[in-house]
Amino acid sequence: MVRVAVIGAQGRMGSQVVQAVQEADGLELVAELDQGDDLAQLGAAGAQVAVDFTHPGVVMQNLDACISQGVNVVVGTSGFDPARIAEVEKLLAGNSSVGVVIAPNFGIAAVLMMKFSELAAPHFESVEIVELHHPDKADAPSGTARRTAELITEARNEAGLEPAPDATVESLEGARGAVVGEVPIHAIRSRGMIAHQEVIFGTSGELLTIRHDSMNRESFMPGVVLAVREVVNRPGLTFGLEHLLGL
């Protein structure tokens, strides 16, 4: 049995993780922690893995507390740019037996959407991303959109493509989105949405749109459970669920 603690257990995603761990074979829920709780309880509970679905403002201190106690961590909290990834690697440098899995998205279909976008990127002149989420989301653009843009940019650069054409010389601030790598990202926040993303590729006479929709938070749980099972055997940092899926 893998002994699991959930940090952010009372949140929308955290409460779903609690249920998923309770229902999964081979996993045992040993702690449910939330805002204000002492993370020293992880050691007392004998947790082998902590799952963090909290807030970008607290996730780094949570990671520090987990890693210092020798607890492996699965992170679904957003906000991991290259600088934060470097911080995590520093935390792990002195704790070589600890594993951390950070996934911009735990949806299997979402990971495939990112992979398909990476494969398509060298074949189109233009590309933009539209991501759509509920209005309670703390960060924009989403971690999934950021990661998709990074993968697309890397693929375009490897193929030697020129920057996408754009003759805009006058615009309101933000009208062309936030640029990650070479890709504009447009973030929509609306009640009624969960998590959705479109990657729009264009070339002369042809368009390709790759879209992913998560209809409920339960859709992310198979990926979370997979990461919990795998992280105990993967010391160091693993960024992206694709590495656990053989992609």
CYANA upper distance limits for C-alpha pairs under 8 A (distance plus 0.5 A):
  1 MET  CA     26 GLY  CA      5.18
  1 MET  CA     27 LEU  CA      5.78
  1 MET  CA     28 GLU  CA      6.77
  2 VAL  CA     26 GLY  CA      6.71
  2 VAL  CA     27 LEU  CA      5.32
  2 VAL  CA     28 GLU  CA      6.49
  2 VAL  CA     48 GLN  CA      7.04
  2 VAL  CA     49 VAL  CA      7.96
  2 VAL  CA    229 ARG  CA      7.84
  3 ARG  CA     27 LEU  CA      6.61
  3 ARG  CA     28 GLU  CA      5.35
  3 ARG  CA     29 LEU  CA      6.55
  3 ARG  CA     30 VAL  CA      6.58
  3 ARG  CA     46 GLY  CA      7.47
  3 ARG  CA     47 ALA  CA      5.53
  3 ARG  CA     48 GLN  CA      5.76
  3 ARG  CA     49 VAL  CA      6.94
  4 VAL  CA     21 VAL  CA      8.11
  4 VAL  CA     27 LEU  CA      7.28
  4 VAL  CA     28 GLU  CA      6.34
  4 VAL  CA     29 LEU  CA      5.40
  4 VAL  CA     30 VAL  CA      6.21
  4 VAL  CA     31 ALA  CA      7.50
  4 VAL  CA     47 ALA  CA      5.86
  4 VAL  CA     48 GLN  CA      6.57
  4 VAL  CA     49 VAL  CA      5.42
  4 VAL  CA     50 ALA  CA      6.25
  4 VAL  CA     51 VAL  CA      7.92
  4 VAL  CA    228 VAL  CA      8.49
  5 ALA  CA     29 LEU  CA      6.48
  5 ALA  CA     30 VAL  CA      6.11
  5 ALA  CA     31 ALA  CA      5.01
  5 ALA  CA     32 GLU  CA      6.37
  5 ALA  CA     33 LEU  CA      7.95
  5 ALA  CA     42 LEU  CA      7.47
  5 ALA  CA     47 ALA  CA      6.41
  5 ALA  CA     48 GLN  CA      8.43
  5 ALA  CA     49 VAL  CA      6.78
  5 ALA  CA     50 ALA  CA      5.14
  5 ALA  CA     51 VAL  CA      6.78
  6 VAL  CA     14 GLY  CA      7.19
  6 VAL  CA     17 VAL  CA      7.77
  6 VAL  CA     18 VAL  CA      7.10
  6 VAL  CA     29 LEU  CA      8.42
  6 VAL  CA     31 ALA  CA      6.85
  6 VAL  CA     32 GLU  CA      5.59
  6 VAL  CA     33 LEU  CA      6.56
  6 VAL  CA     50 ALA  CA      6.11
  6 VAL  CA     51 VAL  CA      5.34
  6 VAL  CA     52 ASP  CA      6.76
  6 VAL  CA     53 PHE  CA      8.37
  7 ILE  CA     14 GLY  CA      7.51
  7 ILE  CA     32 GLU  CA      6.86
  7 ILE  CA     33 LEU  CA      5.28
  7 ILE  CA     34 ASP  CA      6.15
  7 ILE  CA     50 ALA  CA      7.30
  7 ILE  CA     51 VAL  CA      6.46
  7 ILE  CA     52 ASP  CA      5.36
  7 ILE  CA     53 PHE  CA      6.81
  7 ILE  CA     54 THR  CA      7.30
  8 GLY  CA     14 GLY  CA      5.68
  8 GLY  CA     15 SER  CA      8.28
  8 GLY  CA     32 GLU  CA      8.19
  8 GLY  CA     33 LEU  CA      6.49
  8 GLY  CA     34 ASP  CA      5.05
  8 GLY  CA     35 GLN  CA      7.43
  8 GLY  CA     52 ASP  CA      6.91
  8 GLY  CA     53 PHE  CA      5.91
  8 GLY  CA     54 THR  CA      5.47
  9 ALA  CA     13 MET  CA      8.30
  9 ALA  CA     14 GLY  CA      4.71
  9 ALA  CA     15 SER  CA      5.52
  9 ALA  CA     17 VAL  CA      8.08
  9 ALA  CA     18 VAL  CA      7.11
  9 ALA  CA     32 GLU  CA      5.93
  9 ALA  CA     33 LEU  CA      6.18
  9 ALA  CA     34 ASP  CA      6.17
  9 ALA  CA     53 PHE  CA      8.28
 10 GLN  CA     14 GLY  CA      6.38
 10 GLN  CA     15 SER  CA      5.80
 10 GLN  CA     33 LEU  CA      8.44
 10 GLN  CA     34 ASP  CA      6.87
 11 GLY  CA     15 SER  CA      6.20
 11 GLY  CA     53 PHE  CA      8.25
 11 GLY  CA     54 THR  CA      8.06
 12 ARG  CA     16 GLN  CA      7.18
 13 MET  CA     17 VAL  CA      6.75
 13 MET  CA     53 PHE  CA      6.91
 13 MET  CA    217 ARG  CA      7.13
 14 GLY  CA     18 VAL  CA      6.77
 14 GLY  CA     52 ASP  CA      8.19
 14 GLY  CA     53 PHE  CA      6.15
 14 GLY  CA     54 THR  CA      8.25
 15 SER  CA     19 GLN  CA      7.00
 16 GLN  CA     20 ALA  CA      6.72
 16 GLN  CA    217 ARG  CA      7.60
 16 GLN  CA    218 GLU  CA      7.21
 16 GLN  CA    221 MET  CA      8.14
 17 VAL  CA     21 VAL  CA      6.56
 17 VAL  CA    221 MET  CA      7.19
 17 VAL  CA    224 VAL  CA      8.11
 18 VAL  CA     22 GLN  CA      6.76
 18 VAL  CA     29 LEU  CA      7.83
 18 VAL  CA     32 GLU  CA      8.13
 19 GLN  CA     23 GLU  CA      6.77
 20 ALA  CA     24 ALA  CA      6.55
 20 ALA  CA    221 MET  CA      6.87
 20 ALA  CA    225 VAL  CA      7.85
 21 VAL  CA     27 LEU  CA      6.50
 21 VAL  CA     28 GLU  CA      7.28
 21 VAL  CA     29 LEU  CA      6.78
 21 VAL  CA    225 VAL  CA      7.54
 22 GLN  CA     27 LEU  CA      7.59
 22 GLN  CA     28 GLU  CA      7.08
 22 GLN  CA     29 LEU  CA      6.66
 24 ALA  CA    225 VAL  CA      7.97
 30 VAL  CA     45 ALA  CA      6.48
 30 VAL  CA     46 GLY  CA      7.95
 30 VAL  CA     47 ALA  CA      7.03
 31 ALA  CA     41 GLN  CA      8.29
 31 ALA  CA     42 LEU  CA      7.59
 31 ALA  CA     45 ALA  CA      7.04
 31 ALA  CA     47 ALA  CA      8.08
 33 LEU  CA     37 ASP  CA      6.40
 33 LEU  CA     38 ASP  CA      8.50
 33 LEU  CA     39 LEU  CA      8.09
 39 LEU  CA     62 ASN  CA      8.12
 39 LEU  CA     65 ALA  CA      7.16
 39 LEU  CA     66 CYS  CA      8.07
 40 ALA  CA     44 ALA  CA      7.39
 40 ALA  CA     65 ALA  CA      8.15
 41 GLN  CA     45 ALA  CA      6.46
 42 LEU  CA     46 GLY  CA      6.80
 42 LEU  CA     47 ALA  CA      5.95
 42 LEU  CA     50 ALA  CA      8.39
 42 LEU  CA     66 CYS  CA      8.13
 42 LEU  CA     69 GLN  CA      8.46
 42 LEU  CA     71 VAL  CA      8.28
 43 GLY  CA     47 ALA  CA      6.67
 43 GLY  CA     69 GLN  CA      7.07
 43 GLY  CA     71 VAL  CA      8.37
 47 ALA  CA     71 VAL  CA      7.19
 48 GLN  CA     71 VAL  CA      5.80
 48 GLN  CA     72 ASN  CA      6.56
 48 GLN  CA    232 VAL  CA      8.04
 49 VAL  CA     71 VAL  CA      6.09
 49 VAL  CA     72 ASN  CA      5.10
 49 VAL  CA     73 VAL  CA      5.94
 49 VAL  CA     74 VAL  CA      7.72
 49 VAL  CA    228 VAL  CA      7.23
 49 VAL  CA    231 VAL  CA      8.31
 49 VAL  CA    232 VAL  CA      7.82
 50 ALA  CA     66 CYS  CA      7.85
 50 ALA  CA     71 VAL  CA      7.19
 50 ALA  CA     72 ASN  CA      6.73
 50 ALA  CA     73 VAL  CA      5.32
 50 ALA  CA     74 VAL  CA      6.75
 51 VAL  CA     73 VAL  CA      6.30
 51 VAL  CA     74 VAL  CA      5.21
 51 VAL  CA     75 VAL  CA      6.42
 51 VAL  CA     76 GLY  CA      8.12
 51 VAL  CA    228 VAL  CA      8.16
 52 ASP  CA     59 VAL  CA      7.91
 52 ASP  CA     62 ASN  CA      8.39
 52 ASP  CA     73 VAL  CA      7.73
 52 ASP  CA     74 VAL  CA      6.73
 52 ASP  CA     75 VAL  CA      5.37
 52 ASP  CA     76 GLY  CA      6.57
 52 ASP  CA     77 THR  CA      6.97
 53 PHE  CA     75 VAL  CA      7.00
 53 PHE  CA     76 GLY  CA      5.72
 53 PHE  CA     77 THR  CA      5.40
 54 THR  CA     58 VAL  CA      7.66
 54 THR  CA     59 VAL  CA      6.96
 54 THR  CA     77 THR  CA      6.25
 55 HIS  CA     59 VAL  CA      6.47
 55 HIS  CA     77 THR  CA      6.55
 55 HIS  CA     78 SER  CA      7.84
 55 HIS  CA    138 ALA  CA      7.98
 56 PRO  CA     60 MET  CA      8.16
 56 PRO  CA     77 THR  CA      6.87
 56 PRO  CA     78 SER  CA      6.52
 56 PRO  CA     79 GLY  CA      6.03
 56 PRO  CA    138 ALA  CA      8.22
 56 PRO  CA    139 ASP  CA      8.40
 58 VAL  CA     62 ASN  CA      6.87
 59 VAL  CA     63 LEU  CA      6.65
 59 VAL  CA     77 THR  CA      7.46
 60 MET  CA     64 ASP  CA      6.74
 60 MET  CA     88 VAL  CA      8.39
 61 GLN  CA     65 ALA  CA      6.72
 62 ASN  CA     66 CYS  CA      6.72
 63 LEU  CA     67 ILE  CA      6.49
 63 LEU  CA     73 VAL  CA      7.81
 63 LEU  CA     88 VAL  CA      8.25
 64 ASP  CA     68 SER  CA      6.50
 64 ASP  CA     91 LEU  CA      7.16
 65 ALA  CA     69 GLN  CA      6.97
 66 CYS  CA     70 GLY  CA      6.91
 66 CYS  CA     71 VAL  CA      5.57
 66 CYS  CA     72 ASN  CA      7.50
 66 CYS  CA     73 VAL  CA      7.52
 67 ILE  CA     71 VAL  CA      5.98
 67 ILE  CA     72 ASN  CA      7.21
 67 ILE  CA     73 VAL  CA      8.17
 67 ILE  CA     91 LEU  CA      7.66
 67 ILE  CA     92 LEU  CA      7.53
 67 ILE  CA     95 ASN  CA      7.48
 67 ILE  CA     98 VAL  CA      7.08
 68 SER  CA     95 ASN  CA      7.91
 70 GLY  CA     95 ASN  CA      7.74
 70 GLY  CA     97 SER  CA      8.10
 70 GLY  CA     98 VAL  CA      6.42
 71 VAL  CA     98 VAL  CA      7.04
 72 ASN  CA     98 VAL  CA      5.82
 72 ASN  CA     99 GLY  CA      5.43
 72 ASN  CA    100 VAL  CA      6.31
 72 ASN  CA    231 VAL  CA      7.15
 72 ASN  CA    232 VAL  CA      6.95
 73 VAL  CA     99 GLY  CA      6.97
 73 VAL  CA    100 VAL  CA      5.25
 73 VAL  CA    101 VAL  CA      6.84
 73 VAL  CA    231 VAL  CA      7.82
 74 VAL  CA    100 VAL  CA      6.34
 74 VAL  CA    101 VAL  CA      5.31
 74 VAL  CA    102 ILE  CA      6.53
 74 VAL  CA    103 ALA  CA      8.50
 74 VAL  CA    224 VAL  CA      8.22
 74 VAL  CA    227 ALA  CA      7.09
 74 VAL  CA    228 VAL  CA      6.92
 74 VAL  CA    231 VAL  CA      7.74
 75 VAL  CA    100 VAL  CA      8.00
 75 VAL  CA    101 VAL  CA      6.63
 75 VAL  CA    102 ILE  CA      5.22
 75 VAL  CA    103 ALA  CA      6.98
 76 GLY  CA    102 ILE  CA      6.88
 76 GLY  CA    103 ALA  CA      6.37
 76 GLY  CA    104 PRO  CA      7.16
 76 GLY  CA    105 ASN  CA      7.65
 76 GLY  CA    106 PHE  CA      8.01
 77 THR  CA    104 PRO  CA      8.41
 78 SER  CA    104 PRO  CA      7.12
 78 SER  CA    139 ASP  CA      7.57
 78 SER  CA    142 SER  CA      7.53
 78 SER  CA    143 GLY  CA      5.98
 79 GLY  CA    139 ASP  CA      7.23
 79 GLY  CA    142 SER  CA      8.28
 79 GLY  CA    143 GLY  CA      6.76
 80 PHE  CA     84 ARG  CA      5.90
 80 PHE  CA     85 ILE  CA      6.67
 80 PHE  CA    143 GLY  CA      7.55
 81 ASP  CA     85 ILE  CA      6.81
 82 PRO  CA     86 ALA  CA      6.71
 83 ALA  CA     87 GLU  CA      6.96
 84 ARG  CA     88 VAL  CA      6.87
 85 ILE  CA     89 GLU  CA      6.87
 86 ALA  CA     90 LYS  CA      6.86
 87 GLU  CA     91 LEU  CA      6.87
 88 VAL  CA     92 LEU  CA      6.76
 88 VAL  CA    237 LEU  CA      8.25
 89 GLU  CA     93 ALA  CA      6.62
 89 GLU  CA    236 GLY  CA      8.19
 89 GLU  CA    237 LEU  CA      7.29
 90 LYS  CA     94 GLY  CA      8.05
 91 LEU  CA     95 ASN  CA      7.76
 92 LEU  CA     96 SER  CA      6.58
 92 LEU  CA     98 VAL  CA      7.45
 92 LEU  CA    236 GLY  CA      6.92
 92 LEU  CA    237 LEU  CA      8.21
 96 SER  CA    235 PRO  CA      7.02
 96 SER  CA    236 GLY  CA      6.94
 97 SER  CA    235 PRO  CA      5.81
 97 SER  CA    236 GLY  CA      7.75
 98 VAL  CA    232 VAL  CA      8.28
 98 VAL  CA    234 ARG  CA      8.43
 98 VAL  CA    235 PRO  CA      5.51
 98 VAL  CA    236 GLY  CA      6.63
 99 GLY  CA    231 VAL  CA      6.09
 99 GLY  CA    232 VAL  CA      6.89
 99 GLY  CA    233 ASN  CA      8.01
 99 GLY  CA    234 ARG  CA      5.91
 99 GLY  CA    235 PRO  CA      4.37
 99 GLY  CA    236 GLY  CA      5.18
 99 GLY  CA    237 LEU  CA      6.56
 99 GLY  CA    238 THR  CA      8.25
100 VAL  CA    231 VAL  CA      6.99
100 VAL  CA    234 ARG  CA      8.29
100 VAL  CA    235 PRO  CA      7.62
100 VAL  CA    236 GLY  CA      6.61
100 VAL  CA    237 LEU  CA      5.44
100 VAL  CA    238 THR  CA      6.67
101 VAL  CA    227 ALA  CA      7.34
101 VAL  CA    231 VAL  CA      6.83
101 VAL  CA    237 LEU  CA      6.56
101 VAL  CA    238 THR  CA      5.26
101 VAL  CA    239 PHE  CA      6.42
101 VAL  CA    240 GLY  CA      7.82
101 VAL  CA    241 LEU  CA      8.40
102 ILE  CA    237 LEU  CA      8.17
102 ILE  CA    238 THR  CA      6.82
102 ILE  CA    239 PHE  CA      5.42
102 ILE  CA    240 GLY  CA      6.56
102 ILE  CA    241 LEU  CA      8.25
103 ALA  CA    239 PHE  CA      6.39
103 ALA  CA    240 GLY  CA      4.94
103 ALA  CA    241 LEU  CA      6.02
104 PRO  CA    143 GLY  CA      5.39
104 PRO  CA    144 THR  CA      5.40
104 PRO  CA    147 ARG  CA      7.46
104 PRO  CA    240 GLY  CA      6.93
105 ASN  CA    110 ALA  CA      7.11
105 ASN  CA    111 VAL  CA      7.32
105 ASN  CA    143 GLY  CA      7.91
105 ASN  CA    144 THR  CA      6.29
105 ASN  CA    220 PHE  CA      8.21
105 ASN  CA    240 GLY  CA      8.16
105 ASN  CA    241 LEU  CA      7.89
106 PHE  CA    110 ALA  CA      7.92
106 PHE  CA    111 VAL  CA      7.86
106 PHE  CA    220 PHE  CA      5.49
106 PHE  CA    221 MET  CA      7.70
106 PHE  CA    222 PRO  CA      8.20
106 PHE  CA    223 GLY  CA      5.22
106 PHE  CA    224 VAL  CA      6.51
106 PHE  CA    241 LEU  CA      7.09
107 GLY  CA    111 VAL  CA      6.82
107 GLY  CA    214 SER  CA      8.19
107 GLY  CA    219 SER  CA      6.68
107 GLY  CA    220 PHE  CA      5.05
107 GLY  CA    221 MET  CA      8.12
107 GLY  CA    222 PRO  CA      8.11
107 GLY  CA    223 GLY  CA      6.50
108 ILE  CA    112 LEU  CA      6.89
108 ILE  CA    220 PHE  CA      8.00
108 ILE  CA    222 PRO  CA      8.28
108 ILE  CA    223 GLY  CA      6.86
109 ALA  CA    113 MET  CA      6.61
109 ALA  CA    212 HIS  CA      7.35
110 ALA  CA    114 MET  CA      6.87
110 ALA  CA    212 HIS  CA      6.41
110 ALA  CA    213 ASP  CA      8.39
111 VAL  CA    115 LYS  CA      6.82
111 VAL  CA    241 LEU  CA      7.40
111 VAL  CA    242 GLU  CA      6.78
112 LEU  CA    116 PHE  CA      6.50
113 MET  CA    117 SER  CA      6.63
113 MET  CA    210 ILE  CA      7.17
113 MET  CA    211 ARG  CA      7.56
113 MET  CA    212 HIS  CA      7.02
114 MET  CA    118 GLU  CA      6.76
114 MET  CA    147 ARG  CA      8.40
114 MET  CA    148 THR  CA      5.90
114 MET  CA    151 LEU  CA      8.17
115 LYS  CA    119 LEU  CA      6.84
115 LYS  CA    247 LEU  CA      8.22
116 PHE  CA    120 ALA  CA      6.67
116 PHE  CA    210 ILE  CA      8.34
117 SER  CA    121 ALA  CA      6.47
117 SER  CA    148 THR  CA      7.77
117 SER  CA    151 LEU  CA      8.45
117 SER  CA    152 ILE  CA      7.11
117 SER  CA    199 VAL  CA      7.63
117 SER  CA    210 ILE  CA      7.68
118 GLU  CA    122 PRO  CA      8.48
118 GLU  CA    148 THR  CA      8.04
118 GLU  CA    151 LEU  CA      6.12
118 GLU  CA    152 ILE  CA      5.49
118 GLU  CA    155 ALA  CA      6.68
119 LEU  CA    155 ALA  CA      8.11
120 ALA  CA    124 PHE  CA      7.71
121 ALA  CA    127 VAL  CA      8.25
121 ALA  CA    152 ILE  CA      6.02
121 ALA  CA    153 THR  CA      8.39
121 ALA  CA    155 ALA  CA      6.63
121 ALA  CA    156 ARG  CA      6.43
121 ALA  CA    201 PHE  CA      8.13
122 PRO  CA    155 ALA  CA      6.62
122 PRO  CA    156 ARG  CA      5.56
122 PRO  CA    159 ALA  CA      6.31
122 PRO  CA    161 LEU  CA      7.69
124 PHE  CA    201 PHE  CA      6.50
124 PHE  CA    202 GLY  CA      6.07
124 PHE  CA    203 THR  CA      5.68
125 GLU  CA    161 LEU  CA      8.33
125 GLU  CA    164 ALA  CA      6.26
125 GLU  CA    165 PRO  CA      8.03
125 GLU  CA    201 PHE  CA      8.02
125 GLU  CA    202 GLY  CA      6.51
125 GLU  CA    203 THR  CA      5.58
126 SER  CA    164 ALA  CA      5.43
126 SER  CA    165 PRO  CA      7.32
126 SER  CA    201 PHE  CA      6.09
126 SER  CA    202 GLY  CA      5.39
126 SER  CA    203 THR  CA      6.81
127 VAL  CA    164 ALA  CA      7.64
127 VAL  CA    183 VAL  CA      7.03
127 VAL  CA    184 PRO  CA      8.34
127 VAL  CA    199 VAL  CA      7.59
127 VAL  CA    200 ILE  CA      6.01
127 VAL  CA    201 PHE  CA      4.95
127 VAL  CA    202 GLY  CA      6.79
128 GLU  CA    183 VAL  CA      6.20
128 GLU  CA    184 PRO  CA      5.76
128 GLU  CA    185 ILE  CA      6.71
128 GLU  CA    199 VAL  CA      6.52
128 GLU  CA    200 ILE  CA      5.90
128 GLU  CA    201 PHE  CA      7.33
129 ILE  CA    145 ALA  CA      7.56
129 ILE  CA    149 ALA  CA      8.22
129 ILE  CA    183 VAL  CA      7.73
129 ILE  CA    184 PRO  CA      6.82
129 ILE  CA    185 ILE  CA      5.24
129 ILE  CA    186 HIS  CA      6.73
129 ILE  CA    197 GLN  CA      7.74
129 ILE  CA    198 GLU  CA      6.25
129 ILE  CA    199 VAL  CA      5.10
129 ILE  CA    200 ILE  CA      6.69
130 VAL  CA    185 ILE  CA      6.29
130 VAL  CA    186 HIS  CA      5.24
130 VAL  CA    187 ALA  CA      6.57
130 VAL  CA    188 ILE  CA      8.03
130 VAL  CA    197 GLN  CA      6.27
130 VAL  CA    198 GLU  CA      5.67
130 VAL  CA    199 VAL  CA      7.04
131 GLU  CA    141 PRO  CA      7.91
131 GLU  CA    142 SER  CA      7.76
131 GLU  CA    145 ALA  CA      7.10
131 GLU  CA    185 ILE  CA      7.80
131 GLU  CA    186 HIS  CA      6.73
131 GLU  CA    187 ALA  CA      5.56
131 GLU  CA    188 ILE  CA      6.69
131 GLU  CA    195 ALA  CA      8.27
131 GLU  CA    196 HIS  CA      6.31
131 GLU  CA    197 GLN  CA      4.77
131 GLU  CA    198 GLU  CA      6.79
132 LEU  CA    187 ALA  CA      6.45
132 LEU  CA    188 ILE  CA      5.12
132 LEU  CA    189 ARG  CA      6.42
132 LEU  CA    190 SER  CA      7.98
132 LEU  CA    193 MET  CA      7.57
132 LEU  CA    194 ILE  CA      8.30
132 LEU  CA    195 ALA  CA      6.54
132 LEU  CA    196 HIS  CA      5.49
132 LEU  CA    197 GLN  CA      6.51
133 HIS  CA    137 LYS  CA      7.46
133 HIS  CA    187 ALA  CA      8.35
133 HIS  CA    188 ILE  CA      6.83
133 HIS  CA    189 ARG  CA      5.58
133 HIS  CA    190 SER  CA      6.90
133 HIS  CA    193 MET  CA      5.92
133 HIS  CA    194 ILE  CA      5.80
133 HIS  CA    195 ALA  CA      5.25
133 HIS  CA    196 HIS  CA      6.81
134 HIS  CA    189 ARG  CA      5.81
134 HIS  CA    190 SER  CA      5.61
134 HIS  CA    191 ARG  CA      5.82
134 HIS  CA    192 GLY  CA      7.08
134 HIS  CA    193 MET  CA      5.36
134 HIS  CA    194 ILE  CA      5.83
134 HIS  CA    195 ALA  CA      7.61
135 PRO  CA    189 ARG  CA      5.16
135 PRO  CA    190 SER  CA      5.71
135 PRO  CA    191 ARG  CA      6.39
137 LYS  CA    189 ARG  CA      8.42
140 ALA  CA    187 ALA  CA      6.88
141 PRO  CA    145 ALA  CA      6.81
141 PRO  CA    146 ARG  CA      7.15
141 PRO  CA    178 ALA  CA      8.18
141 PRO  CA    185 ILE  CA      7.41
141 PRO  CA    186 HIS  CA      7.88
141 PRO  CA    187 ALA  CA      6.22
142 SER  CA    146 ARG  CA      6.78
142 SER  CA    187 ALA  CA      8.32
143 GLY  CA    147 ARG  CA      6.61
144 THR  CA    148 THR  CA      6.56
145 ALA  CA    149 ALA  CA      6.61
145 ALA  CA    185 ILE  CA      7.62
145 ALA  CA    197 GLN  CA      7.96
146 ARG  CA    150 GLU  CA      6.75
146 ARG  CA    180 VAL  CA      6.91
147 ARG  CA    151 LEU  CA      6.72
148 THR  CA    152 ILE  CA      6.66
149 ALA  CA    153 THR  CA      6.52
149 ALA  CA    180 VAL  CA      6.45
149 ALA  CA    181 GLY  CA      6.91
149 ALA  CA    182 GLU  CA      7.93
149 ALA  CA    183 VAL  CA      6.15
149 ALA  CA    185 ILE  CA      8.46
150 GLU  CA    154 GLU  CA      6.68
150 GLU  CA    180 VAL  CA      7.28
150 GLU  CA    181 GLY  CA      6.34
151 LEU  CA    155 ALA  CA      6.73
152 ILE  CA    156 ARG  CA      6.61
152 ILE  CA    183 VAL  CA      8.29
153 THR  CA    157 ASN  CA      6.56
153 THR  CA    181 GLY  CA      6.20
153 THR  CA    182 GLU  CA      6.32
153 THR  CA    183 VAL  CA      7.53
154 GLU  CA    158 GLU  CA      6.64
155 ALA  CA    159 ALA  CA      6.77
156 ARG  CA    160 GLY  CA      6.77
156 ARG  CA    161 LEU  CA      5.98
157 ASN  CA    161 LEU  CA      6.52
163 PRO  CA    182 GLU  CA      7.47
164 ALA  CA    182 GLU  CA      8.37
171 SER  CA    175 ALA  CA      6.75
171 SER  CA    176 ARG  CA      8.20
174 GLY  CA    178 ALA  CA      7.21
176 ARG  CA    184 PRO  CA      7.14
176 ARG  CA    185 ILE  CA      8.49
176 ARG  CA    186 HIS  CA      8.03
177 GLY  CA    184 PRO  CA      5.81
177 GLY  CA    185 ILE  CA      5.63
177 GLY  CA    186 HIS  CA      5.30
177 GLY  CA    187 ALA  CA      8.14
178 ALA  CA    184 PRO  CA      5.91
178 ALA  CA    185 ILE  CA      5.71
178 ALA  CA    186 HIS  CA      7.19
179 VAL  CA    183 VAL  CA      5.80
179 VAL  CA    184 PRO  CA      4.79
179 VAL  CA    185 ILE  CA      6.55
180 VAL  CA    184 PRO  CA      6.97
180 VAL  CA    185 ILE  CA      7.72
189 ARG  CA    193 MET  CA      8.36
194 ILE  CA    214 SER  CA      6.81
194 ILE  CA    215 MET  CA      6.79
194 ILE  CA    216 ASN  CA      7.03
194 ILE  CA    217 ARG  CA      8.15
195 ALA  CA    213 ASP  CA      6.65
195 ALA  CA    214 SER  CA      5.78
195 ALA  CA    215 MET  CA      7.90
196 HIS  CA    211 ARG  CA      7.93
196 HIS  CA    212 HIS  CA      6.12
196 HIS  CA    213 ASP  CA      4.97
196 HIS  CA    214 SER  CA      6.67
197 GLN  CA    211 ARG  CA      6.10
197 GLN  CA    212 HIS  CA      5.89
197 GLN  CA    213 ASP  CA      7.22
198 GLU  CA    209 THR  CA      7.06
198 GLU  CA    210 ILE  CA      6.17
198 GLU  CA    211 ARG  CA      4.85
198 GLU  CA    212 HIS  CA      7.14
199 VAL  CA    209 THR  CA      6.16
199 VAL  CA    210 ILE  CA      5.69
199 VAL  CA    211 ARG  CA      6.90
200 ILE  CA    207 LEU  CA      7.77
200 ILE  CA    208 LEU  CA      6.49
200 ILE  CA    209 THR  CA      5.08
200 ILE  CA    210 ILE  CA      7.12
201 PHE  CA    207 LEU  CA      6.20
201 PHE  CA    208 LEU  CA      5.55
201 PHE  CA    209 THR  CA      6.71
202 GLY  CA    206 GLU  CA      6.52
202 GLY  CA    207 LEU  CA      5.04
202 GLY  CA    208 LEU  CA      6.92
203 THR  CA    207 LEU  CA      6.96
214 SER  CA    219 SER  CA      7.01
215 MET  CA    219 SER  CA      7.86
217 ARG  CA    221 MET  CA      7.95
220 PHE  CA    224 VAL  CA      7.00
221 MET  CA    225 VAL  CA      6.56
222 PRO  CA    226 LEU  CA      6.63
223 GLY  CA    227 ALA  CA      6.70
223 GLY  CA    241 LEU  CA      7.89
224 VAL  CA    228 VAL  CA      6.73
225 VAL  CA    229 ARG  CA      6.81
226 LEU  CA    230 GLU  CA      6.70
226 LEU  CA    244 LEU  CA      8.26
227 ALA  CA    231 VAL  CA      6.29
227 ALA  CA    241 LEU  CA      7.99
227 ALA  CA    244 LEU  CA      7.83
228 VAL  CA    232 VAL  CA      7.82
230 GLU  CA    234 ARG  CA      7.03
230 GLU  CA    244 LEU  CA      7.97
231 VAL  CA    235 PRO  CA      7.69
234 ARG  CA    238 THR  CA      8.18
238 THR  CA    243 HIS  CA      7.88
239 PHE  CA    243 HIS  CA      8.28
241 LEU  CA    245 LEU  CA      7.13
242 GLU  CA    246 GLY  CA      6.85
242 GLU  CA    247 LEU  CA      5.66
243 HIS  CA    247 LEU  CA      6.54
